[in-house]
Amino acid sequence: MTTLPRRLSAEFAADACATFKTCTAQMDASLQTTINYFVERNFIERAYFEALDKLSKKMIADTTTTTHPDLTATKAWAGLSQLTQSLSSHHQQISACIDVVIQDLHKTKTTQQSKLDDVRKVVKKSSKEYDEMKLVQVPKMKNAYFKKSKECEAAEKKSGNGFSTVKMNKELETAESSYRYGVQELEEMRQGFERTREIAQRTTQKLEHDRIVAVQALLTTYTDAERKLGRAGGEAVDKCSVLIDAIKPAEDARHFLAEFERNWPAATPLYYESYTHGKAKDMVFGVPLETLLRGHPTDGIPAVLFKCIQALNARGLQKEGLYRMSGKKSEMTELKRQLEHDVHAVDLMTEKWDVRSIANLVKLYLRQLPVPVFPFPPAERSAYAELGEAERVTLLRGKINTLPRGHLTVLKYLVDHLSRVIQQSAHNKMTGPNLSLIFGPIMFQEQMEAISPEALQAPGGPISHFFQKSETRLPAAAERLDLTQYQLFKTDAALEDLVAFRDRLGLTAVPARTDSLEAEKP
């Protein structure tokens, strides 16, 4: 059984390559030890049967020249001569059997060595890239971010009015953005490094299992040949066979796996650390859905989205202006900070948190996704609105079938929630068209901003309250509003159809509570 080296530090992937090399080198050594044994054993066996063959020929020659062939003593000697010749033949067969065993062991070693060399190259490359990012690039980004934060802090104190220059704030935002992106990229690399570790683990476990099976089979062949030598050596051979027959490859491989896990544990994630609020254990805002699912492979949805929507379903569905009326920005900012610090420690079911702030956080989360939940460009949706009902359902079903698993799960969850909101429209005043006006730009992530929430009740209608990305009101006469684009937002048939036809589109199988960000075990 292969014995693994010292425990690998989870913080430095550089040890991974050396650990894996040492581990697999011991696998090679174990196989080579078996080969060496049979080479020496065959040397002894060959010398033995050649000596017996020489002796038997001499005995036969002596027997043929005897003058008293009928004597009982001479017959006994002739019988002994034949026994010696028979023993020489048996041992020659043992030697031939050992030759085959040695050849098969060399083939096993060659195959194992080739596969191990391929895995070693992958481990070496992955370790080098992961260490470079974790030990050099991310610390460099963090230092730049903290340095810029301190410079801005010093500038604010020096200025006396509590504000730093616009340029320094911009540089600070750039440094923080680079640091956050670096941490996110490192996490993706860690996941890739973890997949490399799992591949290395599975490969070496299988090779170890195959080696044990091959050695067991060859030892069985050898002992069967030895057993044919006769009862004199049978007891010793049987004792060895008991041990060989007792070999359990699966159990030995499981032991190997346990030692592998102890000596090469999973790499520890590196969390984003805010300059002002400390470590954010659950950094989920702005993180792609598929990245979250790779890090936490379940059939659930992001924890922050689950908790927010559960709270809204429980105590916000009848709130007038839900999703339309904004909560306090300071409360939403604090809620976001607490959720990123530890999403499982925040209780959104209490009245402490205003449902409007929770609703704003849902919109913020969806808006910050690098890839929208349901990619559907405005031009395509404009043409979609002109289709008949059957064609619209067919087109939507085709698009839904191409969504990644994480996006489809979130879409089902959102459609179920929006359906609940619409069912309470008599209380919350949020009808299907109202929700599509707000959630269309969020769900599909339009290039232009959505109409402001106040526009729904303004005397002049939504057009007078349309904003550009710079968040400044359009001049009255300097520019003309794109009414075609407005019409798309006003009558977003795609989003309304997702809710109205959810049964026909297969969006009703909403998962139970299966949080994709599991709480840490104490």
ZALO-231265 format. One line per 8 residues: number of its first residue (from 1); their letters; for each residue x, y, z of C-alpha. Coordinates in Angstrom, 2 decimals. Example, Ala and Ser with C-alpha at 12.3 -4.5 7.8 and 13.67 -1.06 7.14 Angstrom:
1> as> 12.30 -4.50 7.80 | 13.67 -1.06 7.14
REM end
This chain:
1> mttlprrl> 0.00 0.00 0.00 | 1.33 3.45 -0.96 | 2.04 5.79 1.97 | 1.52 9.48 1.34 | 4.04 12.14 2.49 | 3.49 14.89 5.03 | 0.26 16.88 5.08 | 0.04 19.53 2.35
9> saefaada> -0.63 23.12 3.41 | -3.96 24.30 2.01 | -2.56 27.81 1.53 | 0.26 27.07 -0.92 | -0.43 25.15 -4.11 | 3.31 24.97 -4.82 | 3.46 22.05 -2.36 | 0.83 20.26 -4.46
17> catfktct> 3.21 19.47 -7.30 | 5.91 18.17 -4.95 | 3.38 16.20 -2.90 | 1.81 14.62 -5.95 | 5.24 13.80 -7.39 | 6.35 12.18 -4.13 | 3.08 10.30 -3.80 | 3.18 8.93 -7.32
25> aqmdaslq> 6.91 8.20 -7.05 | 6.07 5.88 -4.16 | 3.48 4.22 -6.38 | 6.22 3.60 -8.95 | 8.53 2.35 -6.21 | 5.90 -0.10 -4.96 | 5.51 -1.57 -8.43 | 9.28 -1.64 -9.00
33> ttinyfve> 9.78 -3.48 -5.70 | 7.40 -6.18 -6.93 | 9.27 -6.41 -10.24 | 12.63 -6.64 -8.45 | 11.36 -9.46 -6.29 | 10.29 -11.57 -9.27 | 13.50 -10.85 -11.18 | 15.58 -12.15 -8.26
41> rnfieray> 13.15 -15.02 -7.67 | 13.43 -16.05 -11.30 | 17.24 -15.90 -11.12 | 17.12 -18.38 -8.25 | 14.50 -20.53 -10.01 | 16.46 -20.65 -13.26 | 19.68 -21.61 -11.51 | 17.77 -24.28 -9.57
49> fealdkls> 16.06 -25.95 -12.53 | 19.24 -25.80 -14.65 | 21.16 -27.48 -11.82 | 18.40 -30.10 -11.47 | 18.40 -30.68 -15.22 | 22.18 -31.21 -15.21 | 21.91 -33.56 -12.24 | 19.05 -35.56 -13.77
57> kkmiadtt> 21.00 -36.07 -17.02 | 24.00 -37.35 -15.04 | 21.74 -39.68 -13.08 | 20.15 -41.00 -16.28 | 23.60 -41.62 -17.76 | 24.69 -43.47 -14.64 | 21.50 -45.56 -14.69 | 21.92 -46.64 -18.31
65> ttthpdlt> 25.43 -47.90 -17.65 | 24.52 -49.97 -14.61 | 25.07 -53.66 -14.83 | 22.17 -54.52 -12.58 | 19.12 -52.79 -13.96 | 16.64 -55.16 -12.37 | 17.84 -54.57 -8.88 | 15.36 -52.85 -6.63
73> atkawagl> 18.02 -50.38 -5.59 | 18.72 -49.59 -9.24 | 14.96 -49.13 -9.92 | 14.75 -46.87 -6.94 | 17.68 -44.88 -8.29 | 16.01 -44.71 -11.69 | 12.85 -43.51 -10.00 | 14.84 -40.85 -8.21
81> sqltqsls> 16.38 -39.86 -11.52 | 12.95 -39.49 -13.07 | 11.75 -37.51 -10.03 | 14.70 -35.17 -10.42 | 13.93 -34.75 -14.10 | 10.26 -34.13 -13.27 | 11.21 -31.54 -10.63 | 13.47 -29.81 -13.17
89> shhqqisa> 10.60 -29.66 -15.65 | 8.20 -28.30 -13.01 | 10.64 -25.60 -11.94 | 11.29 -24.71 -15.55 | 7.55 -24.12 -15.92 | 7.64 -21.94 -12.78 | 10.46 -19.92 -14.32 | 8.48 -19.46 -17.54
97> cidvviqd> 5.47 -18.37 -15.49 | 7.61 -15.81 -13.64 | 8.90 -14.49 -16.99 | 5.30 -13.78 -18.01 | 4.61 -12.13 -14.64 | 7.62 -9.85 -15.06 | 6.59 -8.88 -18.60 | 3.06 -8.06 -17.45
105> lhktkttq> 4.39 -6.01 -14.51 | 6.57 -4.00 -16.89 | 3.55 -3.34 -19.11 | 1.53 -2.19 -16.09 | 4.36 0.06 -15.00 | 4.75 1.58 -18.48 | 1.02 2.30 -18.72 | 0.91 3.73 -15.21
113> qsklddvr> 3.99 5.88 -15.82 | 2.53 7.36 -19.01 | -0.73 8.32 -17.32 | 1.04 9.72 -14.27 | 3.33 11.86 -16.42 | 0.30 13.43 -18.09 | -1.34 14.20 -14.74 | 1.92 15.55 -13.30
121> kvvkkssk> 2.18 18.04 -16.13 | -1.38 19.26 -15.51 | -0.79 19.52 -11.74 | 2.46 21.42 -12.25 | 0.88 23.91 -14.64 | -2.24 24.44 -12.49 | -0.17 24.83 -9.30 | 2.10 27.40 -10.88
129> eydemklv> -0.78 29.51 -12.23 | -2.75 29.33 -8.99 | 0.25 30.29 -6.83 | 1.14 33.17 -9.10 | -2.36 34.60 -8.78 | -2.79 33.93 -5.07 | 0.66 34.82 -3.77 | 1.62 37.61 -6.17
137> qvpkmkna> -1.18 39.16 -8.20 | -4.04 39.34 -5.65 | -1.81 40.58 -2.77 | -0.46 43.22 -5.14 | -4.02 44.33 -6.00 | -4.99 44.36 -2.32 | -1.95 46.44 -1.36 | -2.72 48.92 -4.12
145> yfkkskec> -6.34 49.16 -2.95 | -5.43 49.63 0.72 | -2.71 52.10 -0.15 | -5.11 54.17 -2.23 | -7.72 53.98 0.56 | -5.24 55.34 3.07 | -4.23 58.12 0.70 | -7.87 59.16 0.24
153> eaaekksg> -8.43 58.97 3.98 | -5.42 61.19 4.63 | -6.55 63.63 1.96 | -9.99 63.90 3.53 | -8.49 64.72 6.92 | -6.11 67.23 5.41 | -8.79 69.01 3.40 | -10.84 69.69 6.51
161> ngfstvkm> -14.16 69.30 4.77 | -14.23 65.48 4.74 | -13.99 65.09 0.97 | -11.07 63.95 -1.19 | -10.49 65.02 -4.74 | -12.54 63.50 -7.57 | -9.40 62.09 -9.12 | -8.35 60.27 -5.96
169> nkeletae> -11.84 58.84 -5.49 | -11.81 57.62 -9.06 | -8.42 56.00 -8.55 | -9.70 54.38 -5.35 | -12.74 52.99 -7.18 | -10.46 51.61 -9.91 | -8.14 50.01 -7.35 | -11.06 48.46 -5.45
177> ssyrygvq> -12.66 47.20 -8.68 | -9.37 45.60 -9.75 | -9.01 43.97 -6.33 | -12.56 42.61 -6.37 | -12.08 41.29 -9.89 | -8.79 39.73 -8.84 | -10.42 37.95 -5.90 | -13.19 36.72 -8.20
185> eleemrqg> -10.68 35.53 -10.79 | -8.65 33.84 -8.03 | -11.77 32.02 -6.87 | -12.37 30.75 -10.40 | -8.72 29.65 -10.56 | -9.10 27.98 -7.17 | -12.09 26.10 -8.49 | -10.03 25.08 -11.53
193> fertreia> -7.17 24.06 -9.22 | -9.65 22.07 -7.14 | -10.89 20.31 -10.29 | -7.23 19.48 -11.10 | -6.85 18.08 -7.60 | -9.98 15.96 -8.05 | -8.75 14.70 -11.44 | -5.37 13.86 -9.92
201> qrttqkle> -7.12 12.17 -7.02 | -9.39 10.07 -9.24 | -6.57 9.17 -11.63 | -4.12 8.10 -8.94 | -6.83 6.27 -7.04 | -7.74 4.32 -10.18 | -4.08 3.63 -10.98 | -3.50 2.43 -7.43
209> hdrivavq> -6.60 0.25 -7.68 | -5.50 -1.12 -11.07 | -2.00 -1.77 -9.76 | -3.33 -3.74 -6.82 | -5.68 -5.72 -9.07 | -2.86 -6.47 -11.54 | -0.44 -7.53 -8.81 | -3.14 -9.65 -7.20
217> allttytd> -3.84 -11.42 -10.50 | -0.15 -12.02 -11.21 | 0.54 -13.25 -7.68 | -2.38 -15.63 -8.05 | -0.91 -16.96 -11.31 | 2.45 -17.43 -9.66 | 1.06 -19.20 -6.59 | -1.04 -21.50 -8.75
225> aerklgra> 2.15 -22.55 -10.54 | 3.93 -23.09 -7.26 | 1.05 -25.22 -5.99 | 1.71 -27.66 -8.83 | 5.11 -28.49 -7.35 | 3.43 -30.77 -4.88 | 2.26 -31.12 -1.38 | 5.72 -30.57 0.11
233> ggeavdkc> 5.60 -26.88 -0.65 | 1.85 -26.69 -0.65 | 1.40 -25.51 2.93 | 3.71 -22.52 2.51 | 2.06 -21.68 -0.79 | -1.42 -21.97 0.73 | -0.47 -19.62 3.53 | 0.64 -17.09 0.97
241> svlidaik> -2.50 -17.69 -1.08 | -4.73 -16.97 1.91 | -3.16 -13.58 2.21 | -3.33 -12.98 -1.54 | -6.95 -14.11 -1.76 | -7.75 -11.77 1.11 | -6.63 -8.71 -0.87 | -9.52 -6.27 -1.27
249> paedarhf> -8.64 -3.66 -3.91 | -11.66 -1.47 -3.20 | -10.92 -1.31 0.53 | -7.22 -0.57 -0.06 | -8.11 2.10 -2.61 | -10.48 3.73 -0.08 | -7.66 3.84 2.45 | -5.45 5.40 -0.18
257> laefernw> -8.17 7.99 -0.87 | -8.45 8.87 2.84 | -4.71 9.48 3.07 | -4.82 11.47 -0.14 | -7.50 13.75 1.33 | -5.58 14.23 4.58 | -2.33 15.10 2.85 | -3.79 17.21 0.04
265> paatplyy> -6.86 19.01 1.41 | -9.03 21.39 -0.58 | -7.59 24.88 -1.02 | -9.02 27.51 1.35 | -11.03 30.28 -0.41 | -9.70 33.83 -0.19 | -12.52 36.24 0.70 | -12.87 39.82 -0.45
273> esythgka> -11.88 42.25 2.32 | -13.39 45.73 2.37 | -11.21 48.54 3.61 | -13.99 49.96 5.80 | -16.15 46.93 6.68 | -13.73 44.02 6.80 | -14.07 40.56 5.28 | -17.03 39.66 3.04
281> kdmvfgvp> -17.48 35.92 3.35 | -20.36 35.72 0.87 | -19.36 38.02 -2.02 | -22.23 37.36 -4.43 | -23.09 40.74 -5.95 | -21.65 40.98 -9.45 | -20.64 37.28 -9.45 | -21.92 35.15 -12.40
289> letllrgh> -24.56 32.59 -11.49 | -22.55 29.74 -13.02 | -19.53 30.68 -10.90 | -21.63 30.41 -7.74 | -22.95 27.03 -8.83 | -19.45 25.71 -9.56 | -18.31 26.76 -6.09 | -21.47 25.34 -4.45
297> ptdgipav> -22.75 22.53 -6.74 | -26.41 22.10 -5.74 | -29.69 22.58 -7.55 | -30.50 25.75 -5.61 | -30.27 29.49 -6.13 | -27.98 32.13 -4.60 | -28.67 32.50 -0.88 | -29.05 36.28 -1.00
305> lfkciqal> -31.75 36.05 -3.69 | -33.52 33.23 -1.89 | -33.64 35.05 1.45 | -34.82 38.33 -0.10 | -37.63 36.78 -2.12 | -38.73 34.57 0.77 | -39.02 37.67 2.93 | -40.97 39.53 0.25
313> narglqke> -43.31 36.58 -0.25 | -43.92 36.41 3.49 | -44.50 40.07 4.33 | -44.32 42.28 1.28 | -46.75 41.05 -1.37 | -49.51 43.44 -0.26 | -47.18 46.41 0.15 | -48.38 49.18 -2.14
321> glyrmsgk> -45.78 50.14 -4.73 | -43.61 47.05 -4.14 | -40.60 47.30 -6.49 | -41.87 50.70 -7.66 | -41.28 52.75 -4.53 | -37.70 52.95 -3.32 | -36.58 52.32 0.25 | -33.84 54.16 2.08
329> ksemtelk> -30.54 53.96 0.25 | -28.60 53.87 3.52 | -30.64 50.89 4.73 | -30.18 49.03 1.45 | -26.41 49.68 1.56 | -26.20 48.38 5.13 | -28.29 45.34 4.25 | -26.04 44.55 1.31
337> rqlehdvh> -22.97 44.86 3.52 | -24.38 42.50 6.14 | -25.47 39.95 3.53 | -22.03 39.90 1.95 | -20.41 39.63 5.38 | -22.48 36.58 6.37 | -25.67 35.90 4.44 | -26.86 33.26 6.90
345> avdlmtek> -26.63 35.58 9.90 | -29.17 38.07 8.51 | -32.84 37.53 9.40 | -35.00 39.24 6.77 | -38.24 37.97 8.27 | -38.17 40.60 11.02 | -39.64 44.09 10.71 | -36.17 45.52 11.19
353> wdvrsian> -35.69 45.53 7.42 | -38.10 47.51 5.23 | -39.53 45.37 2.42 | -38.87 48.22 -0.04 | -35.16 48.06 0.78 | -35.26 44.28 0.31 | -37.02 44.72 -3.05 | -34.40 47.27 -4.11
361> lvklylrq> -31.68 44.77 -3.20 | -33.30 42.12 -5.43 | -33.22 44.56 -8.35 | -29.62 45.53 -7.55 | -28.50 41.91 -7.43 | -30.09 41.07 -10.78 | -28.83 44.30 -12.37 | -25.23 43.58 -11.32
369> lpvpvfpf> -25.14 40.09 -12.82 | -22.43 40.05 -15.53 | -24.79 37.97 -17.71 | -28.55 38.66 -17.49 | -30.88 36.00 -16.17 | -32.66 35.80 -19.54 | -30.67 37.32 -22.44 | -33.27 38.74 -24.88
377> ppaersay> -32.15 41.84 -26.86 | -34.65 44.69 -27.43 | -34.71 44.26 -31.20 | -35.70 40.60 -30.85 | -38.37 41.41 -28.27 | -39.77 44.15 -30.45 | -40.31 41.62 -33.25 | -41.54 39.11 -30.67
385> aelgeaer> -44.35 41.46 -29.63 | -45.80 41.28 -33.16 | -46.18 37.47 -33.10 | -49.27 35.50 -32.26 | -49.66 33.75 -28.93 | -48.69 30.26 -30.15 | -45.58 31.57 -31.92 | -44.56 33.58 -28.84
393> vtllrgki> -44.85 30.52 -26.60 | -42.81 28.42 -29.03 | -40.09 31.06 -29.28 | -39.90 31.52 -25.48 | -39.75 27.77 -24.91 | -36.83 27.50 -27.34 | -34.91 30.26 -25.55 | -35.62 28.76 -22.13
401> ntlprghl> -34.27 25.39 -23.25 | -30.89 27.01 -24.07 | -30.47 28.65 -20.66 | -27.71 27.35 -18.35 | -28.92 25.40 -15.33 | -28.29 28.24 -12.87 | -30.11 30.81 -15.01 | -33.09 28.49 -15.50
409> tvlkylvd> -33.43 27.86 -11.76 | -33.30 31.59 -10.96 | -35.77 32.34 -13.77 | -38.27 29.83 -12.36 | -37.90 31.32 -8.91 | -38.35 34.90 -10.16 | -41.37 34.05 -12.33 | -43.03 32.32 -9.39
417> hlsrviqq> -42.39 35.40 -7.22 | -43.64 37.88 -9.83 | -46.76 35.77 -10.26 | -47.42 36.08 -6.52 | -46.92 39.84 -6.71 | -49.41 40.16 -9.58 | -51.97 38.06 -7.69 | -51.89 40.72 -4.96
425> sahnkmtg> -52.11 43.67 -7.38 | -55.37 44.80 -5.82 | -53.32 45.70 -2.75 | -49.86 46.50 -4.11 | -51.06 48.17 -7.37 | -48.38 46.21 -9.28 | -50.06 44.75 -12.34 | -48.35 42.71 -15.03
433> pnlslifg> -47.58 45.76 -17.19 | -46.22 47.67 -14.19 | -43.90 44.81 -13.24 | -42.76 44.32 -16.83 | -41.89 48.01 -16.99 | -39.60 47.63 -13.96 | -38.29 44.08 -14.37 | -37.85 44.09 -18.16
441> pimfqeqm> -34.62 46.15 -18.06 | -33.44 44.14 -15.03 | -34.25 40.66 -16.31 | -32.94 41.36 -19.80 | -30.38 44.08 -18.78 | -31.20 46.71 -21.40 | -28.65 49.16 -22.76 | -30.82 52.12 -21.65
449> eaispeal> -32.05 52.68 -18.12 | -35.59 51.75 -17.12 | -38.26 54.38 -16.55 | -38.04 55.84 -13.05 | -40.44 54.43 -10.47 | -42.23 57.79 -10.01 | -43.14 57.80 -13.71 | -45.92 55.27 -13.19
457> qapggpis> -48.11 57.83 -11.33 | -46.86 61.12 -12.85 | -49.54 63.26 -14.56 | -47.52 63.49 -17.76 | -47.10 59.74 -18.11 | -43.85 57.72 -18.31 | -42.39 59.62 -21.26 | -41.75 62.82 -19.29
465> hffqkset> -39.78 60.86 -16.72 | -37.44 58.87 -18.99 | -33.76 59.07 -17.95 | -30.46 58.53 -19.68 | -27.60 56.42 -18.21 | -26.06 59.59 -16.78 | -29.21 59.87 -14.62 | -29.98 63.38 -15.97
473> rlpaaaer> -33.39 64.26 -17.38 | -33.64 64.45 -21.17 | -33.86 68.06 -22.42 | -37.35 69.05 -23.51 | -36.44 70.15 -27.03 | -32.77 69.28 -27.53 | -33.40 65.60 -28.15 | -36.32 63.45 -29.22
481> ldltqyql> -37.23 60.38 -27.20 | -37.13 57.07 -29.06 | -40.84 56.23 -28.84 | -40.30 52.81 -30.42 | -37.97 51.89 -27.59 | -40.43 53.34 -25.06 | -43.22 51.28 -26.58 | -41.08 48.16 -26.04
489> fktdaale> -40.64 48.99 -22.37 | -44.29 49.91 -21.95 | -45.65 46.73 -23.49 | -42.92 44.18 -22.81 | -44.83 41.14 -23.96 | -41.89 38.80 -23.31 | -41.78 39.36 -19.56 | -45.56 39.36 -19.22
497> dlvafrdr> -45.74 36.10 -21.18 | -43.13 34.47 -18.95 | -45.50 35.00 -16.02 | -48.80 34.44 -17.82 | -47.70 31.25 -19.64 | -45.45 29.81 -16.92 | -47.36 26.50 -16.95 | -46.98 26.06 -20.71
505> lgltavpa> -43.31 27.10 -20.57 | -42.37 24.59 -17.87 | -41.50 27.27 -15.30 | -43.68 25.95 -12.49 | -41.27 23.42 -10.96 | -39.84 25.84 -8.40 | -37.24 24.15 -6.14 | -37.73 23.97 -2.40
513> rtdsleae> -35.23 25.66 -0.11 | -31.90 24.40 -1.45 | -29.47 27.18 -0.62 | -26.50 27.27 -3.00 | -24.34 28.93 -0.34 | -24.30 26.51 2.54 | -23.64 27.85 6.01 | -20.24 27.03 7.47
521> kp> -20.31 24.15 9.91 | -19.11 25.03 13.42
REM end
